[in-house]
Amino acid sequence: MTREIVYTAHALTAMRERDVPKEWVERTVLQPDWTEPDPRDPAAVRYFRSIVECEGRHLRVVLVQTDQNTRILTAFLDRGARPK
């Protein structure tokens, strides 16, 4: 079952300011290279994916999944991201 992807106002603002298209966010959510728990919020998970269009830099998408949807909290290119 595919959950609907919804964006918080903060996520949309951050994506616009950081030039992160929804396409990259949705690609990361659907096919992450790796995931990890968010240490600040036990309900949130960090999804990472290498973005070819950005010279392989990693996009970090922080989200919360519920039975109804996948809620995107923020998204940005993370210079220090490395799989653990």
C-alpha positions in Angstrom: 0.0 0.0 0.0 1.4 3.4 -1.0 0.6 6.2 1.5 -0.2 9.6 0.3 2.8 12.0 0.6 1.9 15.3 2.3 4.1 18.3 3.0 4.2 20.5 6.0 4.3 24.2 5.5 7.9 24.2 6.8 8.9 21.5 4.4 7.5 23.4 1.4 9.3 26.6 2.5 12.6 24.8 3.1 12.4 23.0 -0.2 11.7 26.3 -2.1 14.5 28.1 -0.3 16.9 25.3 -0.9 15.9 24.5 -4.5 14.8 21.0 -3.7 12.1 19.7 -6.1 9.3 17.5 -5.0 10.5 14.9 -7.5 13.8 14.5 -5.6 11.9 14.2 -2.2 9.5 11.6 -3.6 12.3 9.6 -5.2 14.1 9.6 -1.8 10.9 8.5 0.1 10.1 5.7 -2.4 13.6 4.4 -2.9 16.0 5.6 -0.2 19.7 4.6 -0.2 19.4 4.2 3.6 17.2 5.3 6.5 17.9 6.0 10.2 15.9 7.1 13.2 15.8 10.9 13.9 17.6 11.3 17.3 15.5 14.4 18.1 12.0 12.9 17.4 11.3 9.3 18.0 8.3 9.4 15.6 10.4 10.7 12.7 12.7 8.9 10.3 15.5 10.3 8.1 15.6 9.0 4.5 18.7 9.6 2.4 19.4 9.3 -1.3 22.2 10.3 -3.6 21.0 12.9 -6.1 22.7 12.5 -9.5 21.5 15.9 -10.6 23.5 17.4 -7.6 26.8 15.7 -8.3 25.8 12.8 -6.0 25.2 14.9 -2.9 22.8 13.2 -0.5 19.3 14.5 0.1 18.0 14.1 3.6 14.2 13.9 4.0 12.8 13.8 7.5 9.3 12.3 7.7 6.7 10.8 9.9 4.6 7.9 8.6 1.1 7.2 9.8 -1.5 4.7 8.6 -3.0 7.5 6.4 0.0 9.2 4.9 3.7 10.0 4.8 4.2 13.5 6.2 7.3 15.3 5.0 8.8 17.5 7.8 11.8 18.9 6.0 14.3 18.2 3.2 17.8 19.4 2.4 21.0 18.4 0.8 23.2 17.1 3.7 26.9 17.5 3.0 27.9 15.3 5.9 25.5 12.4 5.2 27.2 8.9 5.2 25.5 5.5 5.7 26.3 4.0 9.1 
